[in-house]
């Protein structure tokens, strides 16, 4: 037991490197919040585009379906590496603007923003499917009633369908956010120092895993409460369904 404690729970090492690991954790939080917010918005846009009615919008729906299938089928790490290696080269060649290929907004390095790109386009695909399920769970009569009152399709979606759908999709969206937060650790592959990379650097320096264990504990401090919130919300929704059944 002493060997395990010294290897994984050396509080001296945790204390000595606490500021470095907390600095990495702050970057993880920033990545999660910005990437998660962008993915939520992009996923909603994709889901709404997929709901456009009529034959004229069939190509748009087909493109959205293809996009979702592709980015749900490719590992996030592969997307990240493709973006990191290709965007910089394209910007250098003048194919795309330099601020897209080498983004350094608000003083953050380009690998931070490349990570945001990757999180947005990948998790936007996952969240689009969650939104779609929520939109399709709203009874069709709601849309028909709104249209009968003179609302346009856009107005009915904005004021009637989407607000009802969003309430039902919050728990699965939180689950996707938890997964997104954990996947921020993959940014270490493109040289960005988040909490896992910070813990790994401590391990390389001390030949001790306590830094990585501290990183794991910090993740758990966020993900476990979020998981319990999801459980409560799902239980609340199930209770409402049971009460609605005569």
C-alpha positions as CSV (number, residue, x, y, z in Angstrom):
1,X,0.0,0.0,0.0
2,X,2.8,2.4,0.7
3,X,4.2,1.9,-2.8
4,X,0.8,2.7,-4.3
5,X,0.4,5.7,-2.1
6,X,3.8,7.1,-2.9
7,X,3.4,6.5,-6.7
8,X,-0.1,7.9,-7.0
9,X,-0.9,10.0,-3.9
10,X,2.4,11.8,-3.1
11,X,0.9,15.0,-1.6
12,X,4.3,16.6,-1.6
13,X,4.6,16.3,-5.4
14,X,0.9,17.4,-5.8
15,X,1.6,20.5,-3.6
16,X,4.8,21.4,-5.3
17,X,3.3,21.3,-8.8
18,X,-0.3,22.3,-7.9
19,X,-0.1,25.7,-9.6
20,X,1.2,24.2,-12.9
21,X,-1.5,21.6,-12.9
22,X,-4.2,24.1,-12.0
23,X,-3.0,26.3,-14.8
24,X,-3.5,23.4,-17.2
25,X,-6.9,22.7,-15.7
26,X,-8.0,26.3,-16.3
27,X,-7.1,25.8,-19.9
28,X,-9.2,22.7,-19.9
29,X,-12.2,24.6,-18.5
30,X,-11.7,27.4,-21.2
31,X,-11.6,24.8,-24.0
32,X,-14.7,23.1,-22.6
33,X,-16.7,26.2,-22.2
34,X,-15.8,27.9,-25.5
35,X,-15.7,24.6,-27.5
36,X,-18.9,23.4,-25.9
37,X,-20.7,26.7,-26.5
38,X,-19.7,26.8,-30.2
39,X,-20.7,23.1,-30.6
40,X,-24.1,23.7,-29.1
41,X,-24.8,26.6,-31.5
42,X,-23.4,24.7,-34.5
43,X,-25.3,21.6,-33.7
44,X,-28.6,23.6,-33.4
45,X,-27.9,25.2,-36.8
46,X,-27.3,21.8,-38.4
47,X,-30.4,20.3,-36.8
48,X,-32.6,23.2,-38.0
49,X,-31.1,22.9,-41.5
50,X,-32.0,19.2,-41.5
51,X,-35.6,20.1,-40.6
52,X,-36.1,22.4,-43.6
53,X,-39.2,21.2,-45.5
54,X,-39.8,20.7,-49.2
55,X,-38.0,19.2,-52.1
56,X,-36.1,22.4,-52.8
57,X,-34.1,21.9,-49.5
58,X,-33.4,18.2,-50.2
59,X,-29.7,19.0,-51.1
60,X,-29.3,20.9,-47.9
61,X,-30.7,18.1,-45.8
62,X,-28.5,15.6,-47.7
63,X,-25.4,17.7,-47.0
64,X,-26.2,17.9,-43.3
65,X,-26.8,14.2,-43.1
66,X,-23.5,13.5,-44.8
67,X,-21.7,16.0,-42.5
68,X,-23.1,14.4,-39.4
69,X,-22.3,10.9,-40.6
70,X,-18.7,11.8,-41.5
71,X,-17.8,13.6,-38.3
72,X,-19.5,11.1,-36.1
73,X,-17.5,8.4,-37.8
74,X,-14.0,10.0,-37.6
75,X,-12.1,10.0,-34.3
76,X,-11.7,13.4,-32.8
77,X,-7.9,13.0,-32.6
78,X,-7.8,12.4,-36.3
79,X,-9.9,15.5,-37.0
80,X,-7.6,17.5,-34.7
81,X,-4.4,16.3,-36.5
82,X,-5.9,17.0,-39.9
83,X,-6.8,20.5,-38.9
84,X,-3.5,21.3,-37.2
85,X,-1.4,20.1,-40.1
86,X,-3.5,21.3,-43.0
87,X,-4.8,24.7,-41.9
88,X,-1.4,26.2,-41.3
89,X,-0.1,24.9,-44.6
90,X,-3.1,26.3,-46.5
91,X,-2.7,29.7,-44.8
92,X,1.0,29.7,-45.7
93,X,0.2,29.0,-49.3
94,X,-2.4,31.8,-49.3
95,X,-5.3,29.5,-49.9
96,X,-7.1,30.6,-46.8
97,X,-6.7,33.8,-44.7
98,X,-3.9,33.7,-42.2
99,X,-6.2,34.5,-39.3
100,X,-8.0,31.2,-40.0
101,X,-4.9,29.0,-40.5
102,X,-2.9,30.6,-37.7
103,X,-5.5,31.9,-35.3
104,X,-4.2,33.8,-32.3
105,X,-7.3,35.5,-31.0
106,X,-7.3,37.1,-27.5
107,X,-3.7,36.2,-27.0
108,X,-4.3,32.4,-27.1
109,X,-1.9,30.3,-29.3
110,X,-3.1,28.8,-32.6
111,X,-3.2,25.2,-31.2
112,X,-5.8,26.4,-28.7
113,X,-8.1,27.7,-31.4
114,X,-7.4,24.7,-33.7
115,X,-8.7,22.7,-30.7
116,X,-11.8,24.9,-30.6
117,X,-12.3,24.3,-34.3
118,X,-12.0,20.5,-33.9
119,X,-14.4,20.4,-30.9
120,X,-16.9,22.5,-32.7
121,X,-17.1,20.6,-35.9
122,X,-16.9,17.2,-34.2
123,X,-19.2,17.6,-31.3
124,X,-21.5,19.9,-33.3
125,X,-22.3,16.7,-35.3
126,X,-23.1,14.7,-32.1
127,X,-25.2,17.5,-30.7
128,X,-27.1,18.0,-34.0
129,X,-28.4,14.4,-33.6
130,X,-29.5,15.2,-30.0
131,X,-31.3,18.3,-31.2
132,X,-32.9,16.4,-34.1
133,X,-34.2,13.8,-31.7
134,X,-35.7,16.5,-29.5
135,X,-37.2,18.3,-32.5
136,X,-38.8,15.1,-33.7
137,X,-40.1,14.3,-30.3
138,X,-42.4,17.4,-30.4
139,X,-45.8,16.3,-31.6
140,X,-46.4,17.2,-35.3
141,X,-49.7,18.8,-34.2
142,X,-47.7,21.6,-32.5
143,X,-46.3,22.7,-35.9
144,X,-49.6,22.3,-37.6
145,X,-51.4,24.4,-34.9
146,X,-48.8,27.1,-35.2
147,X,-49.0,27.2,-39.0
148,X,-52.8,27.3,-38.8
149,X,-52.5,30.5,-36.7
150,X,-50.6,32.1,-39.6
151,X,-47.0,31.5,-38.4
152,X,-44.3,30.9,-41.0
153,X,-42.3,27.7,-40.7
154,X,-39.4,29.7,-39.3
155,X,-41.6,31.4,-36.7
156,X,-43.2,28.1,-35.7
157,X,-39.8,26.5,-35.2
158,X,-38.5,29.5,-33.3
159,X,-41.4,30.1,-30.9
160,X,-43.1,26.8,-30.7
161,X,-41.1,23.7,-31.6
162,X,-37.5,24.6,-30.6
163,X,-38.3,25.8,-27.0
164,X,-40.2,22.6,-26.4
165,X,-37.4,20.5,-27.9
166,X,-34.6,22.2,-26.0
167,X,-36.1,21.3,-22.6
168,X,-36.0,17.6,-23.5
169,X,-32.5,17.5,-24.9
170,X,-30.6,19.2,-22.0
171,X,-29.7,15.9,-20.3
172,X,-28.1,14.2,-23.4
173,X,-26.4,17.5,-24.3
174,X,-24.8,17.6,-20.8
175,X,-23.6,14.0,-21.4
176,X,-22.0,15.2,-24.7
177,X,-20.5,18.1,-22.8
178,X,-18.9,15.7,-20.3
179,X,-17.4,13.7,-23.2
180,X,-16.2,16.9,-24.9
181,X,-14.5,18.0,-21.7
182,X,-12.6,14.7,-21.4
183,X,-11.6,14.9,-25.1
184,X,-9.8,18.2,-24.5
185,X,-7.0,16.1,-23.2
186,X,-6.3,15.1,-26.8
187,X,-5.0,18.6,-27.6
188,X,-1.7,17.5,-26.0
189,X,-1.2,15.7,-29.3
190,X,-0.8,19.2,-31.0
191,X,1.4,20.6,-28.3
192,X,-1.2,22.4,-26.2
193,X,-0.6,22.2,-22.4
194,X,-4.0,21.4,-20.7
195,X,-4.4,19.5,-17.4
196,X,-3.4,16.1,-18.7
197,X,-0.3,17.4,-20.5
198,X,0.6,19.3,-17.3
199,X,0.3,16.2,-15.2
200,X,2.3,14.2,-17.8
201,X,5.1,16.8,-17.7
202,X,5.2,16.4,-13.9
203,X,5.4,12.6,-14.3
204,X,8.3,13.0,-16.7
205,X,10.1,15.2,-14.3
206,X,9.5,13.2,-11.1
207,X,8.9,9.7,-12.4
208,X,5.8,9.7,-10.2
209,X,2.1,9.5,-11.2
210,X,0.8,11.8,-8.5
211,X,0.5,14.8,-10.9
212,X,-1.6,12.7,-13.3
213,X,-3.7,11.6,-10.3
214,X,-4.3,15.2,-9.3
215,X,-5.5,15.9,-12.9
216,X,-7.9,12.9,-12.7
217,X,-9.3,14.2,-9.4
218,X,-9.9,17.6,-10.9
219,X,-11.8,16.1,-13.8
220,X,-13.9,14.1,-11.3
221,X,-14.7,17.2,-9.3
222,X,-16.5,18.5,-12.5
223,X,-17.8,15.4,-14.2
224,X,-19.4,13.6,-11.2
225,X,-21.6,16.6,-10.2
226,X,-22.6,17.0,-13.9
227,X,-23.5,13.3,-14.1
228,X,-25.7,13.6,-11.0
229,X,-27.4,16.6,-12.5
230,X,-28.2,14.6,-15.6
231,X,-29.6,11.7,-13.5
232,X,-31.9,14.2,-11.6
233,X,-33.1,15.8,-14.9
234,X,-33.8,12.4,-16.5
235,X,-35.6,11.2,-13.3
236,X,-37.7,14.5,-13.4
237,X,-38.7,14.0,-17.0
238,X,-39.7,10.4,-16.4
239,X,-41.8,11.5,-13.4
240,X,-43.6,14.1,-15.6
241,X,-44.3,11.4,-18.2
242,X,-45.7,9.1,-15.6
243,X,-48.0,11.8,-14.2
244,X,-49.2,12.7,-17.7
245,X,-50.3,9.0,-18.3
246,X,-53.9,8.6,-17.0
